[in-house]
Structures are given as structure tokens and as C-alpha cells.
Amino acid sequence: MGSASTIKVIGIILLVVGAGLALWGYQLSESIGSEITQAVTGSETDKVMTLYIAGAVSFVVGLYLFIKN
């Protein structure tokens, strides 16, 4: 396997992981505990925001690596 194809595979993996983290954050934001926290404070919980940010960063890096070569 050449280095260009290895980078593409890593990019695809990061795309999938990023989408998975964002989906997990979305599902967590719909939980009862998170909705109560959101109703009281008016913002998402730290865990949900961490999952959204990590998912977005992973997705963008994966997309860059996939398109780069």
C-alpha cells in the first residue's frame, strides 16, 4: 500500500469517526438530563459540545486528507 492510499484510508476513517462523534453528541443532546440542563442554563452540556467540536475537527481533517492527494 502506497503512502497516498494510506493517507486516503486515514482520511476516510477520520470522516467516519467525525460523523459518528457528531451523531453521538446529537443523541446525547436529546437525553433527559441534557434537556434539563439546557432548560435551566440555556446552553448545551460540556460533553455534548466536546463531542460536536471533536466530530467537526475530525471530519474536516479527514476531508482534507482524503481530498489532498
Backbone bond lengths (Angstrom), bond angles and torsions (degrees), N, CA, C in turn:
res aa  C-N    CA-C-N  psi(-1)  N-CA   C-N-CA  omega(-1)  CA-C   N-CA-C  phi
1 M - - - 1.453 - - 1.524 108.39 -
2 G 1.303 117.96 126.51 1.449 122.36 -179.34 1.516 111.77 -77.44
3 S 1.313 116.56 167.92 1.456 119.96 -177.14 1.527 112.05 -69.02
4 A 1.328 117.46 -33.04 1.468 119.90 179.10 1.519 110.62 -65.75
5 S 1.316 117.30 -41.71 1.468 119.30 179.70 1.528 110.94 -72.08
6 T 1.325 117.43 -31.59 1.463 120.68 176.35 1.526 110.37 -64.53
7 I 1.321 116.46 -41.84 1.462 120.57 178.77 1.526 110.07 -64.86
8 K 1.317 118.22 -38.83 1.465 121.41 177.78 1.529 110.88 -63.92
9 V 1.331 117.03 -40.71 1.465 120.82 178.79 1.524 110.05 -64.64
10 I 1.329 117.01 -43.30 1.465 120.47 177.15 1.527 109.99 -62.11
11 G 1.320 117.50 -40.06 1.460 121.61 176.97 1.517 112.21 -60.74
12 I 1.329 116.99 -43.51 1.472 120.68 178.53 1.524 110.43 -64.42
13 I 1.337 116.31 -42.38 1.466 119.76 178.40 1.524 110.64 -60.60
14 L 1.333 117.32 -44.33 1.464 120.47 178.78 1.522 111.83 -65.30
15 L 1.334 118.19 -35.39 1.456 120.90 175.67 1.522 110.94 -61.08
16 V 1.322 115.99 -45.92 1.473 120.77 -179.08 1.531 110.62 -66.68
17 V 1.336 116.55 -43.99 1.468 120.17 179.26 1.526 110.45 -63.16
18 G 1.319 117.35 -42.39 1.469 120.90 178.95 1.512 112.29 -62.00
19 A 1.321 116.36 -44.37 1.467 119.55 178.11 1.533 110.26 -64.94
20 G 1.329 116.62 -38.88 1.465 120.35 178.63 1.516 112.40 -64.43
21 L 1.320 117.25 -42.64 1.465 120.45 178.34 1.523 111.56 -64.34
22 A 1.324 116.96 -41.21 1.463 120.25 178.48 1.525 110.80 -64.67
23 L 1.324 116.66 -41.02 1.468 120.42 177.61 1.524 110.74 -65.07
24 W 1.318 117.18 -42.15 1.464 121.15 178.23 1.529 110.02 -62.01
25 G 1.326 117.68 -42.12 1.463 121.23 176.82 1.513 111.74 -62.14
26 Y 1.331 116.65 -40.60 1.466 120.30 178.35 1.524 111.08 -63.74
27 Q 1.336 116.36 -44.85 1.461 119.84 179.21 1.524 110.81 -63.90
28 L 1.318 117.37 -38.93 1.452 121.17 178.96 1.528 110.86 -67.35
29 S 1.322 117.08 -33.41 1.468 120.13 -179.48 1.521 111.80 -69.65
30 E 1.319 116.37 -20.17 1.462 120.59 178.85 1.533 112.54 -90.39
31 S 1.342 117.74 0.54 1.464 120.56 -179.50 1.530 110.28 -72.47
32 I 1.316 115.72 160.12 1.465 121.21 -178.15 1.536 110.98 -61.85
33 G 1.323 117.17 -46.79 1.466 120.73 -179.30 1.517 112.19 -60.08
34 S 1.321 116.08 -42.13 1.456 120.33 179.76 1.528 111.38 -67.97
35 E 1.323 116.53 -38.68 1.472 119.25 179.22 1.525 111.25 -66.99
36 I 1.343 116.99 -35.27 1.468 119.96 176.76 1.523 109.72 -66.43
37 T 1.326 116.83 -45.41 1.469 120.94 177.74 1.519 110.69 -60.42
38 Q 1.334 116.68 -41.65 1.462 120.67 180.00 1.526 110.94 -66.21
39 A 1.328 117.24 -37.57 1.464 120.46 179.69 1.527 111.13 -67.81
40 V 1.338 116.83 -37.12 1.462 120.73 -177.60 1.529 111.26 -78.60
41 T 1.339 117.17 -47.72 1.468 120.40 -174.35 1.523 113.48 -94.45
42 G 1.313 117.14 -22.94 1.452 120.56 -178.78 1.523 113.82 85.13
43 S 1.347 117.31 5.62 1.467 120.07 179.85 1.524 109.82 -137.21
44 E 1.319 115.03 163.81 1.456 121.31 178.70 1.525 109.96 -70.03
45 T 1.333 116.45 158.99 1.458 120.07 176.84 1.530 109.94 -71.60
46 D 1.315 116.14 160.67 1.469 121.15 -179.39 1.520 111.42 -61.47
47 K 1.334 117.67 -38.37 1.465 120.58 -178.17 1.532 110.37 -64.61
48 V 1.321 116.86 -41.94 1.467 120.72 179.57 1.528 109.88 -63.63
49 M 1.314 117.12 -45.60 1.468 120.21 -179.77 1.530 110.92 -64.79
50 T 1.337 117.16 -37.76 1.460 120.60 177.61 1.522 110.59 -62.85
51 L 1.325 117.12 -42.77 1.458 120.43 179.18 1.530 110.96 -65.78
52 Y 1.330 117.50 -41.31 1.469 120.68 177.83 1.527 110.63 -61.14
53 I 1.334 116.67 -47.36 1.465 120.58 -176.85 1.522 110.71 -66.90
54 A 1.342 116.97 -46.01 1.469 120.46 179.41 1.530 110.47 -62.49
55 G 1.327 116.87 -39.19 1.460 120.49 178.32 1.520 111.85 -64.63
56 A 1.327 116.02 -43.28 1.464 120.01 -179.89 1.525 111.68 -65.46
57 V 1.329 116.94 -43.99 1.464 120.69 -179.99 1.532 110.22 -64.11
58 S 1.324 116.22 -45.80 1.465 120.32 179.71 1.528 110.81 -61.15
59 F 1.324 116.70 -42.38 1.458 121.09 -179.62 1.525 111.18 -64.07
60 V 1.322 116.77 -45.46 1.469 120.77 -178.15 1.532 111.01 -65.85
61 V 1.341 117.33 -42.98 1.465 120.30 178.23 1.524 109.95 -64.55
62 G 1.333 116.85 -41.77 1.456 120.54 178.04 1.517 111.94 -62.56
63 L 1.323 116.77 -41.82 1.462 120.97 178.20 1.526 110.55 -64.00
64 Y 1.326 117.25 -41.88 1.458 121.11 178.09 1.534 110.83 -61.30
65 L 1.336 116.29 -47.48 1.463 119.61 -179.01 1.517 111.81 -64.57
66 F 1.326 116.67 -35.72 1.460 120.26 -179.00 1.525 111.43 -70.42
67 I 1.328 116.63 -40.25 1.473 120.85 -176.25 1.527 111.15 -82.71
68 K 1.330 117.73 -27.68 1.457 123.04 -173.30 1.526 113.98 -51.89
69 N 1.302 117.50 -44.17 1.486 119.65 -175.45 1.492 110.72 -102.66
